[in-house]
Amino acid sequence: MRRTPSGILNERTARTKFTLTRHPPAPELRDFVEHHWILRWDLTEPHEQHVLPNLSVHVTFFPGACGVYGPAHQLFTHRLTGRVHGIGARIRPGCFRPFLDAPVRTLADRAADTAEVFGPDAALAEKTIRNARTDAEMINAIDNLLIARRRPIPRATRAAADAVETIAADPGITRVAELAAALGLSVRAVQRLFAEHVGTTPKWAIRIYRLNEAARLLAAPIPPDYADLATRLGYSDQPHFIRDFAAVTGVPPAEYARSARRLMSGTPDGAKPGN
């Protein structure tokens, strides 16, 4: 089963703060774009939303957050307030290189201005999206921007996308050497492929899928045994898993699981992950 990191922490609370819908891209973009996502919120009290890092590049158009966001290594936090709508394109991991005049690693842990990547067309897209009355208007604007910039997909880009898909489809891959063997490449070749096209190391890519899987399982009504979970995710021991999870989410697994159960039961949440 293919795993797709969503990364939204405390999702039950999040769904009471905003609406999120996903939409397919134009047919010309389906090799590049996983989906477009539209967010709307109307809040008098600010809400801080935390999102786990993932491997996708996101092209976003929101007030105060218009940009091309590269793959990250830290928890992303966005403050939601007022009445706002906007759209983002979630690019398939490994597939943004044809839009960029540089390796994707140059976008890691930063956001580039949309004009830096897409030129003057970005300003028109931003204006159209800001004044849009319907989802279709926003989708058309971002589709047109991406279509104007797209180029043929090189063989190496497809290879990078396939490498990420291999990780997504096989939870048993927990080491870079295992990934390299599955792809029929050397470890060094896989590392070069990821730096150029994905923007992270393959080791981090594997870790991202492990941590998102851990967050999903820990939020289940009956959380798993931590030692067993650590073993299933390929960690050498339970303390290593706990440190890894806490380093990215801001809280240890036990606290994350307790918070998730409180939310499911309707009990007020006293300890939000990431705060």
C-alpha positions as a Markdown table, in Angstrom:
| # | Residue | x | y | z |
|---|---|---|---|---|
| 1 | Met | 0.0 | 0.0 | 0.0 |
| 2 | Arg | 1.4 | 3.4 | -1.0 |
| 3 | Arg | 1.9 | 5.7 | 1.9 |
| 4 | Thr | 1.3 | 9.5 | 1.5 |
| 5 | Pro | 2.5 | 11.7 | 4.3 |
| 6 | Ser | -0.2 | 14.2 | 5.1 |
| 7 | Gly | 1.6 | 15.6 | 8.1 |
| 8 | Ile | -1.3 | 17.6 | 9.7 |
| 9 | Leu | -0.8 | 17.3 | 13.5 |
| 10 | Asn | -3.9 | 17.1 | 15.7 |
| 11 | Glu | -6.0 | 16.7 | 12.6 |
| 12 | Arg | -9.3 | 16.5 | 14.5 |
| 13 | Thr | -8.7 | 19.9 | 16.0 |
| 14 | Ala | -7.4 | 21.3 | 12.7 |
| 15 | Arg | -10.6 | 20.3 | 10.9 |
| 16 | Thr | -12.6 | 22.6 | 13.2 |
| 17 | Lys | -10.4 | 25.5 | 12.3 |
| 18 | Phe | -10.3 | 25.4 | 8.5 |
| 19 | Thr | -11.7 | 23.5 | 5.5 |
| 20 | Leu | -9.3 | 21.6 | 3.3 |
| 21 | Thr | -10.2 | 20.2 | -0.2 |
| 22 | Arg | -8.0 | 18.5 | -2.7 |
| 23 | His | -8.4 | 18.8 | -6.5 |
| 24 | Pro | -6.7 | 17.1 | -9.4 |
| 25 | Pro | -4.5 | 19.2 | -11.7 |
| 26 | Ala | -4.9 | 19.8 | -15.4 |
| 27 | Pro | -4.2 | 16.6 | -17.5 |
| 28 | Glu | -1.0 | 18.2 | -18.7 |
| 29 | Leu | 0.4 | 18.4 | -15.2 |
| 30 | Arg | -0.5 | 15.0 | -13.8 |
| 31 | Asp | 3.1 | 13.7 | -14.2 |
| 32 | Phe | 4.2 | 16.6 | -12.0 |
| 33 | Val | 1.5 | 17.5 | -9.5 |
| 34 | Glu | -0.1 | 15.2 | -6.9 |
| 35 | His | -3.0 | 17.5 | -6.3 |
| 36 | His | -4.0 | 21.1 | -5.6 |
| 37 | Trp | -5.1 | 21.9 | -2.1 |
| 38 | Ile | -7.5 | 24.7 | -1.2 |
| 39 | Leu | -7.7 | 26.1 | 2.4 |
| 40 | Arg | -10.3 | 28.4 | 3.7 |
| 41 | Trp | -10.7 | 29.7 | 7.3 |
| 42 | Asp | -12.6 | 32.4 | 9.1 |
| 43 | Leu | -11.2 | 32.8 | 12.6 |
| 44 | Thr | -11.5 | 35.6 | 15.2 |
| 45 | Glu | -9.1 | 33.8 | 17.5 |
| 46 | Pro | -5.7 | 32.9 | 15.9 |
| 47 | His | -4.8 | 29.2 | 15.5 |
| 48 | Glu | -1.3 | 27.8 | 15.1 |
| 49 | Gln | -1.3 | 24.8 | 12.8 |
| 50 | His | 1.6 | 22.4 | 12.9 |
| 51 | Val | 2.5 | 20.2 | 9.9 |
| 52 | Leu | 5.2 | 17.5 | 9.7 |
| 53 | Pro | 7.8 | 18.0 | 7.0 |
| 54 | Asn | 7.3 | 16.1 | 3.8 |
| 55 | Leu | 9.3 | 15.6 | 0.5 |
| 56 | Ser | 7.0 | 17.6 | -1.8 |
| 57 | Val | 7.7 | 21.1 | -3.1 |
| 58 | His | 4.6 | 23.3 | -2.6 |
| 59 | Val | 3.7 | 26.3 | -4.7 |
| 60 | Thr | 1.4 | 28.4 | -2.5 |
| 61 | Phe | -0.7 | 31.5 | -2.9 |
| 62 | Phe | -2.0 | 32.8 | 0.5 |
| 63 | Pro | -1.7 | 36.2 | 2.1 |
| 64 | Gly | 1.7 | 36.3 | 3.7 |
| 65 | Ala | 2.6 | 32.9 | 2.4 |
| 66 | Cys | 3.0 | 33.3 | -1.4 |
| 67 | Gly | 6.0 | 31.2 | -2.4 |
| 68 | Val | 7.7 | 28.0 | -3.5 |
| 69 | Tyr | 8.3 | 26.0 | -0.4 |
| 70 | Gly | 11.1 | 23.4 | -0.6 |
| 71 | Pro | 11.3 | 20.1 | 1.3 |
| 72 | Ala | 12.0 | 20.8 | 5.0 |
| 73 | His | 13.6 | 19.1 | 7.9 |
| 74 | Gln | 11.7 | 20.9 | 10.7 |
| 75 | Leu | 8.0 | 21.1 | 11.8 |
| 76 | Phe | 6.2 | 23.8 | 9.8 |
| 77 | Thr | 3.9 | 26.1 | 11.8 |
| 78 | His | 1.5 | 28.6 | 10.2 |
| 79 | Arg | -0.6 | 31.1 | 12.1 |
| 80 | Leu | -4.2 | 31.2 | 10.9 |
| 81 | Thr | -6.3 | 34.3 | 11.6 |
| 82 | Gly | -9.0 | 36.4 | 9.9 |
| 83 | Arg | -10.9 | 35.4 | 6.8 |
| 84 | Val | -8.6 | 33.9 | 4.2 |
| 85 | His | -8.7 | 31.6 | 1.2 |
| 86 | Gly | -5.8 | 30.3 | -0.9 |
| 87 | Ile | -4.4 | 27.4 | -2.9 |
| 88 | Gly | -1.3 | 25.3 | -3.1 |
| 89 | Ala | 0.1 | 22.8 | -5.6 |
| 90 | Arg | 1.7 | 19.7 | -4.1 |
| 91 | Ile | 4.4 | 18.7 | -6.5 |
| 92 | Arg | 5.2 | 15.0 | -6.7 |
| 93 | Pro | 8.5 | 14.4 | -4.8 |
| 94 | Gly | 11.3 | 14.4 | -7.3 |
| 95 | Cys | 9.3 | 16.2 | -10.1 |
| 96 | Phe | 10.1 | 19.9 | -9.5 |
| 97 | Arg | 13.5 | 20.0 | -11.1 |
| 98 | Pro | 12.0 | 20.7 | -14.6 |
| 99 | Phe | 10.5 | 23.9 | -13.3 |
| 100 | Leu | 13.8 | 25.1 | -11.6 |
| 101 | Asp | 17.0 | 26.3 | -13.0 |
| 102 | Ala | 19.0 | 24.7 | -10.2 |
| 103 | Pro | 19.1 | 21.5 | -8.2 |
| 104 | Val | 16.1 | 21.1 | -5.8 |
| 105 | Arg | 18.5 | 20.9 | -2.9 |
| 106 | Thr | 18.8 | 24.7 | -3.3 |
| 107 | Leu | 15.2 | 25.0 | -2.1 |
| 108 | Ala | 15.6 | 22.8 | 1.0 |
| 109 | Asp | 14.5 | 24.4 | 4.2 |
| 110 | Arg | 13.5 | 27.7 | 2.5 |
| 111 | Ala | 10.8 | 29.4 | 0.5 |
| 112 | Ala | 11.6 | 31.1 | -2.7 |
| 113 | Asp | 9.4 | 34.0 | -4.0 |
| 114 | Thr | 7.1 | 32.8 | -6.7 |
| 115 | Ala | 8.5 | 35.4 | -9.1 |
| 116 | Glu | 12.0 | 34.0 | -8.5 |
| 117 | Val | 10.9 | 30.7 | -10.1 |
| 118 | Phe | 8.0 | 31.6 | -12.4 |
| 119 | Gly | 8.8 | 35.1 | -13.4 |
| 120 | Pro | 6.3 | 37.9 | -14.0 |
| 121 | Asp | 3.4 | 35.4 | -14.6 |
| 122 | Ala | 3.4 | 34.7 | -10.8 |
| 123 | Ala | 2.0 | 38.2 | -10.1 |
| 124 | Leu | -1.0 | 37.6 | -12.4 |
| 125 | Ala | -1.7 | 34.2 | -10.8 |
| 126 | Glu | -1.5 | 35.8 | -7.3 |
| 127 | Lys | -3.9 | 38.6 | -8.2 |
| 128 | Thr | -6.4 | 36.1 | -9.8 |
| 129 | Ile | -6.3 | 33.8 | -6.8 |
| 130 | Arg | -6.6 | 36.7 | -4.3 |
| 131 | Asn | -9.8 | 37.9 | -6.1 |
| 132 | Ala | -11.2 | 34.5 | -6.9 |
| 133 | Arg | -14.8 | 33.8 | -6.0 |
| 134 | Thr | -14.7 | 30.1 | -6.8 |
| 135 | Asp | -12.4 | 27.1 | -6.4 |
| 136 | Ala | -12.3 | 26.7 | -10.2 |
| 137 | Glu | -10.8 | 30.2 | -10.7 |
| 138 | Met | -8.0 | 29.4 | -8.3 |
| 139 | Ile | -7.3 | 26.0 | -9.8 |
| 140 | Asn | -7.2 | 27.5 | -13.4 |
| 141 | Ala | -4.8 | 30.2 | -12.3 |
| 142 | Ile | -2.3 | 27.8 | -10.7 |
| 143 | Asp | -2.7 | 25.3 | -13.5 |
| 144 | Asn | -1.9 | 28.0 | -16.1 |
| 145 | Leu | 1.1 | 29.2 | -14.2 |
| 146 | Leu | 2.6 | 25.7 | -14.0 |
| 147 | Ile | 1.7 | 24.7 | -17.6 |
| 148 | Ala | 3.5 | 27.8 | -18.9 |
| 149 | Arg | 6.7 | 26.8 | -17.1 |
| 150 | Arg | 6.6 | 23.0 | -17.5 |
| 151 | Arg | 9.2 | 21.2 | -19.6 |
| 152 | Pro | 9.6 | 17.6 | -20.7 |
| 153 | Ile | 10.3 | 15.2 | -17.9 |
| 154 | Pro | 14.0 | 14.1 | -18.0 |
| 155 | Arg | 14.8 | 10.4 | -17.4 |
| 156 | Ala | 16.6 | 11.3 | -14.1 |
| 157 | Thr | 13.5 | 13.1 | -12.9 |
| 158 | Arg | 11.4 | 10.0 | -13.5 |
| 159 | Ala | 14.0 | 7.9 | -11.8 |
| 160 | Ala | 13.9 | 10.2 | -8.7 |
| 161 | Ala | 10.1 | 10.0 | -8.6 |
| 162 | Asp | 10.2 | 6.2 | -8.9 |
| 163 | Ala | 12.8 | 6.1 | -6.1 |
| 164 | Val | 10.4 | 8.0 | -3.7 |
| 165 | Glu | 7.5 | 5.8 | -4.9 |
| 166 | Thr | 9.6 | 2.8 | -3.9 |
| 167 | Ile | 9.9 | 4.1 | -0.4 |
| 168 | Ala | 6.2 | 5.0 | -0.2 |
| 169 | Ala | 5.2 | 1.5 | -1.3 |
| 170 | Asp | 7.5 | -0.5 | 0.9 |
| 171 | Pro | 7.6 | 0.1 | 4.6 |
| 172 | Gly | 10.3 | -2.6 | 4.8 |
| 173 | Ile | 12.8 | -0.2 | 3.3 |
| 174 | Thr | 14.5 | 1.4 | 6.3 |
| 175 | Arg | 18.1 | 1.8 | 5.1 |
| 176 | Val | 19.5 | 3.6 | 2.1 |
| 177 | Ala | 21.4 | 0.5 | 1.1 |
| 178 | Glu | 18.1 | -1.4 | 0.9 |
| 179 | Leu | 16.6 | 1.4 | -1.3 |
| 180 | Ala | 19.7 | 1.3 | -3.6 |
| 181 | Ala | 19.4 | -2.5 | -4.0 |
| 182 | Ala | 15.7 | -2.2 | -4.9 |
| 183 | Leu | 16.5 | 0.4 | -7.5 |
| 184 | Gly | 19.5 | -1.4 | -8.9 |
| 185 | Leu | 21.8 | 1.6 | -8.2 |
| 186 | Ser | 24.8 | 2.3 | -6.0 |
| 187 | Val | 24.2 | 4.1 | -2.7 |
| 188 | Arg | 26.2 | 7.1 | -4.1 |
| 189 | Ala | 24.1 | 7.2 | -7.2 |
| 190 | Val | 20.9 | 7.3 | -5.1 |
| 191 | Gln | 22.4 | 10.1 | -3.0 |
| 192 | Arg | 23.2 | 12.2 | -6.1 |
| 193 | Leu | 19.7 | 11.5 | -7.5 |
| 194 | Phe | 18.0 | 12.7 | -4.4 |
| 195 | Ala | 20.2 | 15.9 | -4.0 |
| 196 | Glu | 19.4 | 17.0 | -7.5 |
| 197 | His | 15.8 | 16.1 | -7.9 |
| 198 | Val | 14.2 | 15.5 | -4.4 |
| 199 | Gly | 16.1 | 18.1 | -2.4 |
| 200 | Thr | 16.9 | 15.9 | 0.6 |
| 201 | Thr | 19.1 | 12.9 | 1.3 |
| 202 | Pro | 17.6 | 9.4 | 0.8 |
| 203 | Lys | 18.1 | 8.8 | 4.5 |
| 204 | Trp | 15.9 | 11.7 | 5.3 |
| 205 | Ala | 13.3 | 10.6 | 2.8 |
| 206 | Ile | 13.0 | 7.2 | 4.5 |
| 207 | Arg | 12.8 | 8.9 | 7.9 |
| 208 | Ile | 10.0 | 11.2 | 6.7 |
| 209 | Tyr | 7.8 | 8.2 | 5.8 |
| 210 | Arg | 8.7 | 6.5 | 9.1 |
| 211 | Leu | 7.7 | 9.5 | 11.2 |
| 212 | Asn | 4.5 | 10.2 | 9.3 |
| 213 | Glu | 3.6 | 6.5 | 9.7 |
| 214 | Ala | 4.4 | 6.7 | 13.4 |
| 215 | Ala | 2.2 | 9.8 | 13.9 |
| 216 | Arg | -0.7 | 8.0 | 12.1 |
| 217 | Leu | -0.4 | 4.9 | 14.2 |
| 218 | Leu | 0.0 | 6.8 | 17.5 |
| 219 | Ala | -3.2 | 8.7 | 16.8 |
| 220 | Ala | -5.2 | 5.5 | 16.5 |
| 221 | Pro | -7.8 | 4.7 | 19.2 |
| 222 | Ile | -5.5 | 2.1 | 20.6 |
| 223 | Pro | -1.9 | 3.2 | 20.1 |
| 224 | Pro | 0.7 | 0.5 | 19.5 |
| 225 | Asp | 3.4 | -0.7 | 21.8 |
| 226 | Tyr | 6.3 | 1.7 | 21.4 |
| 227 | Ala | 9.0 | -0.9 | 21.4 |
| 228 | Asp | 7.1 | -2.9 | 18.8 |
| 229 | Leu | 6.5 | 0.3 | 16.7 |
| 230 | Ala | 10.2 | 1.2 | 16.8 |
| 231 | Thr | 11.1 | -2.2 | 15.5 |
| 232 | Arg | 8.5 | -2.1 | 12.8 |
| 233 | Leu | 9.8 | 1.2 | 11.6 |
| 234 | Gly | 13.4 | 0.0 | 11.5 |
| 235 | Tyr | 14.8 | 1.8 | 14.5 |
| 236 | Ser | 17.6 | 0.1 | 16.3 |
| 237 | Asp | 15.9 | 0.6 | 19.7 |
| 238 | Gln | 13.0 | 2.4 | 21.4 |
| 239 | Pro | 15.0 | 5.4 | 22.8 |
| 240 | His | 16.3 | 6.2 | 19.3 |
| 241 | Phe | 12.7 | 6.2 | 17.9 |
| 242 | Ile | 11.5 | 8.4 | 20.8 |
| 243 | Arg | 14.3 | 10.9 | 20.3 |
| 244 | Asp | 13.7 | 11.0 | 16.5 |
| 245 | Phe | 9.9 | 11.5 | 16.9 |
| 246 | Ala | 10.3 | 14.3 | 19.5 |
| 247 | Ala | 13.0 | 16.1 | 17.5 |
| 248 | Val | 10.6 | 16.6 | 14.6 |
| 249 | Thr | 7.2 | 16.9 | 16.3 |
| 250 | Gly | 8.3 | 18.7 | 19.5 |
| 251 | Val | 6.8 | 16.1 | 21.9 |
| 252 | Pro | 7.6 | 12.4 | 22.7 |
| 253 | Pro | 5.3 | 9.7 | 21.3 |
| 254 | Ala | 3.5 | 9.0 | 24.5 |
| 255 | Glu | 2.4 | 12.7 | 24.9 |
| 256 | Tyr | 1.4 | 12.8 | 21.2 |
| 257 | Ala | -0.8 | 9.7 | 21.7 |
| 258 | Arg | -2.4 | 11.0 | 24.8 |
| 259 | Ser | -3.2 | 14.3 | 23.1 |
| 260 | Ala | -4.8 | 12.4 | 20.1 |
| 261 | Arg | -6.9 | 10.3 | 22.4 |
| 262 | Arg | -8.2 | 13.4 | 24.3 |
| 263 | Leu | -9.2 | 14.9 | 21.0 |
| 264 | Met | -11.0 | 11.8 | 19.9 |
| 265 | Ser | -12.9 | 11.6 | 23.2 |
| 266 | Gly | -13.9 | 15.3 | 23.1 |
| 267 | Thr | -11.8 | 16.2 | 26.2 |
| 268 | Pro | -10.2 | 19.6 | 26.0 |
| 269 | Asp | -6.6 | 19.3 | 24.7 |
| 270 | Gly | -4.1 | 20.5 | 27.3 |
| 271 | Ala | -1.0 | 19.6 | 25.4 |
| 272 | Lys | -0.8 | 20.2 | 21.7 |
| 273 | Pro | 2.1 | 18.7 | 19.8 |
| 274 | Gly | 4.5 | 21.3 | 18.7 |
| 275 | Asn | 3.5 | 23.9 | 21.3 |
